């Protein structure tokens, strides 16, 4: 069985960036914190800053608004479908803001996210 390394994929992604950005990323080390805490820090430190722009639907939201949408999505899963801790859900969606909201909600709840 062939195991694909993550490193070549990262190098490919970086190679398409402009030289100034590539050189800035060479010495960059990402923070070693859980993703759910990184998402929450956006709300804490930049609540009114723009978090998502989806031009084709004129969907522009701040970090605080995005957090609220994720919480409402989670509440809807509980109220409408009786989803509880330990239940497994699948999200079938294109790469639209709705998918991002659903995925971030799972991350905020410290749940496993599998992208298909």
Secondary structure, 3 states (H helix, E strand, C coil): CCCCCHHHHHHHHHHCCCHHHHHHHHCCCCCCCCHHHHHHHHHHHCCCCEEEEEHHHCEEEEHHHHHHHHHHHHHHHHHHHCCCCCCCCCCCCCCCHHHHHHHHHHHHCCCCCCCC
